[in-house]
Amino acid sequence: MMLASSAVVSMGEVADPVTGQRHDDLDQAAEIIDVLVLLREKTEGHRSAEESQVLDELVYDLQVRFVNARKRAG
């Protein structure tokens, strides 16, 4: 969840909790999403059904948000 929160901050959807400012760093957001996808691949078969569902939904949500953030950025 910490990585997902960082991705959302990097997409400028919420303010950075440290600075209170919103900023876009879509490259950083993409890297975080890639790390979560890699984590999902590497832990396949070693997660409970609930953990798998949460991770799958989290990755999907972040990917959709990322596409929308790219569209906003032009």
Secondary structure in CASP SS format (residue, H / E / C, confidence):
PFRMAT SS
TARGET T0000
AUTHOR 0000-0000-0000
METHOD secondary structure of the structure
MODEL  1
M C 1.00
M H 1.00
L H 1.00
A H 1.00
S H 1.00
S H 1.00
A H 1.00
V H 1.00
V H 1.00
S H 1.00
M C 1.00
G C 1.00
E C 1.00
V C 1.00
A C 1.00
D C 1.00
P C 1.00
V C 1.00
T C 1.00
G C 1.00
Q C 1.00
R C 1.00
H C 1.00
D C 1.00
D C 1.00
L H 1.00
D H 1.00
Q H 1.00
A H 1.00
A H 1.00
E H 1.00
I H 1.00
I H 1.00
D H 1.00
V H 1.00
L H 1.00
V H 1.00
L H 1.00
L H 1.00
R H 1.00
E H 1.00
K H 1.00
T C 1.00
E C 1.00
G C 1.00
H C 1.00
R C 1.00
S C 1.00
A H 1.00
E H 1.00
E H 1.00
S H 1.00
Q H 1.00
V H 1.00
L H 1.00
D H 1.00
E H 1.00
L H 1.00
V H 1.00
Y H 1.00
D H 1.00
L H 1.00
Q H 1.00
V H 1.00
R H 1.00
F H 1.00
V H 1.00
N H 1.00
A H 1.00
R H 1.00
K H 1.00
R H 1.00
A H 1.00
G C 1.00
END
